């Protein structure tokens, strides 16, 4: 009888997920898909349910996508899946010894497994005037709403940074009829993620749409008294603005992990199952840094694909299925009528093969290392992109001349 009672009153395990975004929701859904019978709680600092971030700088900002289409799941899904979502609740500390998370309100939430899907925050620049009203950043829904409202009455927008977010917002603002200037300290746009050929091509596209895109242009500060009215360049030139967007990348939100004594290095360090050095605690998505066997180096991937798949990997490990997480990274960006899709990581490539003509606005750049395909940049070229994903995963070494030859169908490389 005592043994039966012990079985009947065995505590229900609890997986607590800090971060109610794409990665956190993916982990929660995968736990249920794999038959996890414990409690699952999503803790989100924002006062809204899990939503898509990519449209914030594109279709949502331009007004093409309404708010309700941002939600990742309908409200009924959470009840059916028995996933508790606590919105507007910010975690302030992790008590590893007690197995609890302490919220900003002082509540203590116990966990058997903890998943950190804390993502990151928009990087703010340490510049004079950077905290003036009228200076915006863009990472979350509230920031997107604030920027959208400001754009309604603005005529001229200055963007500091020519990465994906900066260029996507530039395209959205041009669609809304604003004058746009983009200032980039590096010698080309998208310098961190794109090849020189693709960077230069996109730079020309933006200039063709009337964007004042300047590279090798460091900024000295934001000007204005009660409100930002321009940007001062390092060479002394002043550029007027009705509002300013700082698009300087992401700062990974590692503060909770660091304070809890978990190893961090531009991200929370995790193994092939997304597990930290504490076997009960996992980290996934934008905040996690892990070894990518396919490329032989440590990475922190800021992409929807990684958020979804690494969330699944952590959930699988919690359910006792431990496989090596070794994805083919992929990214995308919509700018004007162009869809850029990137598979793999370009860094280290020693050969580039072009397929198609950039002048026609439809082409792909294949990047190889020692003959093996490691990355592909595709502009309005979905077949090349999709084939490249599979080829990279398979470790293919395609003939460069056949890659270049458009009479050879991409499916022929997959046989």
VENMO-V299717 format. One record per pair of residues at least 12 apart in sequence whose ideal C-beta (glycine too) atoms are under 7 Angstrom apart, sorted by the first residue. I is the first residue (numbers start at 1). GAP is how many residues later the second one is. Records with the same first field share a line. If there is no record, write none. Layout:
I->GAP / GAP
This chain:
12->26 / 27
13->25 / 99
14->24 / 25 / 27 / 96 / 97 / 98
15->16 / 23 / 25 / 96 / 97 / 98 / 100 / 303
16->25 / 27 / 85 / 93 / 95 / 98
17->24 / 25 / 26 / 98 / 100
18->25 / 73 / 83 / 98 / 99 / 100 / 238
19->25 / 97 / 98 / 99 / 100
20->22 / 23 / 24 / 30 / 65 / 67
21->29 / 32 / 96 / 98
22->50 / 263 / 282 / 285 / 286
23->94 / 261 / 262 / 284 / 287 / 288
24->18 / 91 / 93 / 287
25->17 / 25 / 47 / 48
26->281 / 282 / 285 / 286
27->88 / 90 / 257 / 284 / 287 / 288
28->12 / 14 / 55
29->52
30->281 / 282 / 285 / 286
31->284 / 287 / 288
32->49 / 51
34->281 / 282 / 285
36->282 / 283
38->74
40->43 / 44
41->43 / 45 / 68
42->41 / 42 / 43 / 44
43->43 / 46 / 48
44->41 / 42 / 43 / 45
45->44 / 45
46->41 / 94 / 95
47->40 / 41
48->39 / 93
49->22 / 36 / 38
50->22 / 23
51->19 / 20 / 21 / 90
52->18 / 20
54->250
55->15
56->82 / 85 / 88
57->81 / 108 / 111 / 112 / 115
58->110 / 114 / 276
60->84
61->83 / 86 / 87 / 108 / 111
62->110 / 113 / 114
89->14
90->13 / 14
91->12 / 165
92->12
93->166
94->20 / 162 / 166
96->164 / 182
99->12
101->13
112->168
113->167 / 205
114->166 / 167
115->167 / 169 / 199
116->140 / 141 / 152 / 165 / 166 / 167 / 171
117->167 / 168 / 194
118->135 / 138 / 169
119->134 / 166 / 167 / 168
120->130 / 131 / 132 / 133 / 166 / 167
121->18 / 130 / 132
122->15 / 16 / 17 / 21 / 128
123->125 / 126 / 127 / 128
124->13 / 122
125->35 / 121 / 123
127->92 / 94 / 95
128->93 / 94
129->92 / 93 / 94 / 95 / 99
130->92 / 116
132->90 / 92 / 95 / 96
133->93 / 94 / 95
134->90 / 93 / 94 / 109 / 110
135->87 / 93 / 109 / 111
136->14 / 107 / 108 / 109
137->109
138->27 / 31 / 107 / 109
147->98
150->93
151->22 / 25 / 27
154->24 / 88 / 89
155->23 / 24 / 87
156->22 / 23 / 84 / 85 / 86
157->16 / 21 / 23 / 84 / 85 / 86 / 88
158->23 / 25 / 73 / 81 / 83 / 86
159->21 / 23 / 24 / 86 / 88
160->23 / 59 / 71 / 84 / 86 / 87 / 88
161->23 / 85 / 86 / 87
162->20 / 22 / 27 / 28 / 51
163->27 / 29 / 84 / 86
164->26 / 169
165->82
166->16 / 81
167->22 / 23 / 35 / 39 / 168
168->165 / 166 / 167
169->76 / 78
170->12 / 36 / 41
171->164 / 165
174->35 / 36 / 37
180->31 / 32
181->31 / 58
182->24 / 29 / 31
183->31 / 34 / 36 / 48
184->30 / 31 / 33
185->32 / 33
186->29
187->28 / 29
188->12 / 15 / 27
189->13 / 14 / 24 / 26
190->12
194->183
195->151 / 157 / 170 / 182
197->168
198->167 / 179
201->157
202->133
205->131 / 133
209->127
217->16
218->16
219->12 / 14 / 15
220->12 / 13 / 14
222->22
223->15
228->13 / 15 / 16
229->12
231->13
250->36 / 52
252->14 / 15 / 34 / 35 / 48
253->34
254->13 / 14 / 33
257->26
262->14 / 15 / 16 / 19
263->14
265->24
266->23 / 34
267->20 / 21 / 22 / 33
268->15 / 19 / 20 / 21
269->20
270->12 / 13 / 18 / 20
272->52 / 53
273->40 / 41 / 44 / 49 / 52
274->14 / 36 / 39 / 40 / 43 / 51
275->42
282->32
284->23 / 26 / 27 / 30
285->21 / 22 / 25 / 26
286->16 / 21
288->12 / 22
290->35
292->34
293->31 / 33
294->32 / 34
295->50
301->28
303->26 / 27 / 28
305->22 / 24 / 25
306->21 / 23
309->18
310->15
313->12
328->15 / 16 / 61 / 64 / 65
329->15 / 16
330->12 / 13 / 59
338->23 / 41 / 42
339->41
340->39
341->37 / 44
342->33 / 35
343->32 / 33 / 42 / 45 / 46 / 49
344->30 / 31 / 32 / 48
345->29 / 30
346->21 / 29
348->21
349->18 / 19 / 20 / 25 / 26
350->19 / 20
351->17 / 49
352->13 / 14 / 15
353->13 / 15 / 47 / 50 / 51
354->50
355->29 / 48 / 49 / 51
356->25 / 50
361->18 / 19
362->17 / 18 / 19
363->16 / 18
364->12 / 13 / 14 / 17 / 20
365->12
366->22 / 37
371->26
372->23 / 25
373->15 / 18 / 19 / 23 / 24 / 25
374->18
376->12
383->27
384->26
387->23 / 24 / 26 / 27
390->24
391->22
396->17
398->15
